[in-house]
Amino acid sequence: MSVNRPVKVIAVTGGKGGVGKTNLSVNLSIALAELSRRVILLDADLGLANVDVLLGLHAKHTLADVLDGSMSLRDVMLNGPGGVKVVPASSGVQQMTHLTPQEHAALIYAFNELSDQLDILMIDTAAGISETVVSFVRAAQEVIIVVCDEPSSITDAYALIKLLNSEHGVFRFRVIANMTRTNQEGINLFNKLNGVCDRFLDASLQYLGHVPFDENVRKAVQKRQPLIEFAPRSKASAAVRVIAQKIDQWPVQASPRGHLEFFLERLVTANAGAC
């Protein structure tokens, strides 16, 4: 089955753990679903799955079952909050860079069969700059970099951008400043990252906005609920919705970059080259 309609493929990454990347992936997905978009959230942390845990979902089957051919993607997808569909990963699955051609084919077929019910594929990558992370990010159309006010966050984000830009030809990055104390802090964080990238790289960084520090985030995690449902009127939820509206206004790219097939073909190509 071929994909005849364009799909937005967005990778959320950060280079460093602890910046709130998964939380943002989850809540942005729900906020986009609130805008009547059909969203699938792919947990691409194949070594340490956490999206389903964060949402209090119980995954009987995972992407591993799709890759070995025993289940279809429809079978393993979970119904998440706000109508978002969640594709759970699982701990202990072999890294994407080691997938066999048969597993590549299974993954392509699995997503192709969902193309008629999908507007946005949101990919929550693992932390770090492993080959798996790079493969998912370079295959996506849009890359969101999450940073927070820690020196190591800026350093690691720059390292990831440098790798993707210098070695894999990724030129455009969107940046979210997370857990900020003020609006100006978010702007300053972006300016720090953008300044060093401007100086040393041929990359374009665009500031998506900031999400303020909010004690409700911790409470929502403890309750295994998405922030946007746990505290819908909180400042952080409002900020997430503003960013989601910006994402929703991004144009859907035309063929071939706008097709889900292109994402999967690039993913396969990236991993084949890494083997």
C-alpha positions in Angstrom: 0.0 0.0 0.0 1.4 3.4 -0.9 1.0 6.6 1.0 -1.0 9.2 -1.1 -1.3 12.0 1.4 1.3 14.0 3.2 2.1 13.5 6.9 4.0 15.7 9.2 6.9 13.8 10.8 8.4 15.5 13.8 11.3 14.3 15.9 11.6 15.7 19.5 15.1 15.4 20.8 17.6 17.2 23.1 20.9 15.5 23.3 20.7 15.3 27.1 18.4 13.4 29.4 16.3 15.3 32.0 15.3 18.2 29.9 11.6 17.2 29.8 11.7 15.9 26.2 9.2 13.0 26.7 6.8 15.2 28.7 6.8 17.7 25.9 6.3 15.1 23.2 3.3 13.7 25.1 1.7 17.0 25.8 2.4 18.5 22.4 0.8 15.4 20.9 -2.4 15.9 22.9 -2.5 19.6 22.2 -2.3 18.9 18.5 -5.1 16.3 18.8 -7.1 19.1 20.5 -6.7 21.0 17.2 -8.4 18.0 15.4 -5.2 16.5 14.1 -4.8 12.7 14.0 -1.6 12.1 16.0 0.5 9.0 16.5 3.2 9.3 19.2 6.1 6.9 18.6 8.2 6.0 21.6 11.6 5.8 19.8 13.6 5.1 22.9 14.0 1.4 22.1 16.3 0.7 25.0 14.2 2.3 27.8 10.6 2.8 26.9 8.8 5.5 29.0 5.9 7.1 27.1 3.4 4.4 28.2 4.7 4.5 31.7 4.4 8.3 31.9 0.7 8.0 30.8 -0.1 5.1 33.0 -0.8 2.8 30.0 -0.1 -0.9 30.1 1.6 -2.2 26.9 0.9 -5.9 26.5 2.6 -5.7 23.1 5.2 -3.3 21.7 7.1 -2.3 18.6 9.2 -5.4 19.0 6.2 -7.5 18.2 5.6 -5.5 15.0 9.2 -5.9 14.0 9.2 -9.7 14.4 6.0 -9.9 12.4 3.8 -11.3 15.1 1.6 -8.2 15.5 0.4 -5.4 13.3 0.9 -1.8 14.3 -2.9 -1.5 14.9 -2.6 -4.4 17.4 0.1 -2.8 19.5 -1.1 0.8 19.4 -2.5 2.1 22.6 -5.3 4.6 23.0 -3.7 7.5 24.7 -5.3 10.7 26.2 -7.1 13.1 24.0 -7.4 10.6 21.1 -3.6 10.3 20.6 -2.4 6.9 19.5 0.7 5.6 21.2 3.2 3.2 19.7 5.1 1.8 22.7 8.7 0.7 22.6 10.1 -1.9 25.0 13.3 -2.3 27.0 15.7 -4.8 25.7 14.8 -4.4 22.0 17.8 -4.5 19.7 18.9 -1.1 18.5 17.4 0.2 15.3 20.8 0.3 13.8 20.8 -3.5 14.0 17.5 -4.1 12.3 17.4 -6.8 9.6 16.0 -6.1 6.2 12.9 -8.1 7.2 12.4 -5.9 10.2 12.8 -2.8 8.1 10.2 -4.1 5.7 7.8 -4.9 8.6 8.2 -1.3 10.0 7.5 0.3 6.6 4.5 -1.9 6.0 3.2 -1.3 9.5 3.2 2.5 9.1 2.0 2.5 5.5 -1.2 0.7 6.5 -2.0 3.6 8.9 -1.4 6.4 6.4 -5.1 7.1 5.8 -5.7 7.9 9.5 -2.6 9.9 10.3 -1.8 13.6 10.1 1.2 13.9 12.4 3.8 11.3 13.5 5.5 12.6 16.7 8.7 10.8 17.5 10.0 10.9 21.1 13.7 10.0 20.7 16.0 8.6 23.3 18.4 10.8 25.2 22.0 11.2 23.9 23.4 11.2 20.4 23.4 7.5 19.6 23.1 6.2 16.1 19.5 5.3 16.8 18.7 8.9 17.8 20.5 10.3 14.8 18.7 7.9 12.5 15.2 8.9 13.6 16.0 12.6 13.7 17.6 12.8 10.2 14.7 10.9 8.8 12.1 13.3 10.1 11.0 16.5 8.3 11.0 18.7 11.4 13.4 18.5 14.3 12.5 20.0 17.7 15.5 20.5 20.1 14.5 20.8 23.8 16.9 22.7 26.1 16.9 23.9 29.7 18.9 26.2 31.8 21.9 24.0 32.5 25.3 24.3 30.8 25.3 20.6 29.9 22.0 21.0 28.2 23.3 23.7 25.8 26.5 21.7 25.3 24.8 18.5 24.5 22.2 20.2 22.3 25.0 21.8 20.3 26.8 18.5 20.0 23.7 16.9 18.5 23.0 19.8 16.1 26.7 19.8 15.0 26.6 16.0 14.3 23.3 16.3 12.4 24.4 19.4 10.5 28.0 18.5 9.6 27.6 14.8 8.9 24.0 14.3 7.9 23.0 17.5 6.1 20.2 18.6 8.5 20.0 22.4 8.4 16.8 23.4 10.2 16.1 23.0 13.9 13.3 24.4 16.0 14.1 25.1 19.7 12.0 24.9 22.8 13.3 26.3 26.1 11.8 24.1 28.8 11.4 24.7 32.6 12.2 28.4 32.3 11.7 30.9 35.2 10.9 33.8 32.9 10.2 34.5 29.2 13.6 36.3 29.0 15.4 33.2 30.3 14.0 31.2 27.4 15.1 33.8 24.9 18.6 33.9 26.5 18.9 30.1 26.3 18.0 30.2 22.6 20.4 33.1 22.0 23.2 31.1 23.6 22.6 28.1 21.4 21.9 30.1 18.3 25.0 32.1 18.8 27.4 29.2 18.9 25.6 27.5 16.0 25.8 30.7 13.9 29.5 31.0 14.6 30.5 27.4 13.8 27.7 25.7 11.8 25.7 26.2 8.6 22.4 25.6 10.4 19.2 27.6 10.9 17.7 27.7 14.4 14.2 29.0 15.0 12.8 29.7 18.4 9.5 28.0 19.0 9.0 29.4 22.5 9.4 28.5 26.1 7.5 26.4 28.6 7.7 27.7 32.2 8.7 25.7 35.2 5.5 24.4 36.8 5.1 22.3 39.9 2.1 20.7 38.2 4.5 18.8 35.9 5.9 16.8 38.8 2.4 16.2 40.2 1.1 15.0 36.8 4.0 12.6 36.4 3.3 11.2 39.9 -0.3 10.7 38.9 0.8 9.2 35.5 -1.3 11.8 33.7 -0.4 14.3 31.0 0.0 17.8 32.3 -2.4 19.2 29.8 -5.2 17.1 31.3 -4.0 17.1 34.9 -3.7 20.9 35.0 -5.3 22.3 31.8 -5.2 25.9 33.0 -1.6 25.9 34.3 1.0 28.2 32.7 2.9 25.3 31.3 -0.2 23.8 29.6 -1.0 27.2 28.1 2.6 27.4 26.8 2.4 24.0 25.3 -0.9 24.9 23.5 0.7 28.0 22.0 3.6 26.0 20.7 1.2 23.3 19.3 -0.6 26.0 17.4 2.7 27.1 15.8 3.5 23.5 14.8 0.0 23.1 13.4 0.7 26.1 11.1 3.8 24.6 9.6 3.1 23.7 6.0 2.8 20.1 5.1 5.6 19.4 2.8 5.0 18.2 -0.7 6.2 14.9 -2.2 8.5 13.3 -1.6 9.5 14.9 1.7 5.9 15.1 2.9 5.1 11.5 2.6 5.4 8.9 5.4 7.2 6.6 2.9 10.0 9.2 2.7 10.5 9.1 6.4 10.7 5.3 6.4 12.9 5.1 3.4 15.3 7.6 5.0 15.2 5.7 8.2 16.1 2.5 6.4 18.8 4.1 4.4 20.3 5.7 7.5 20.4 2.5 9.4 21.7 0.5 6.5 24.6 2.9 6.2 25.3 2.5 9.9 25.5 -1.3 9.8 
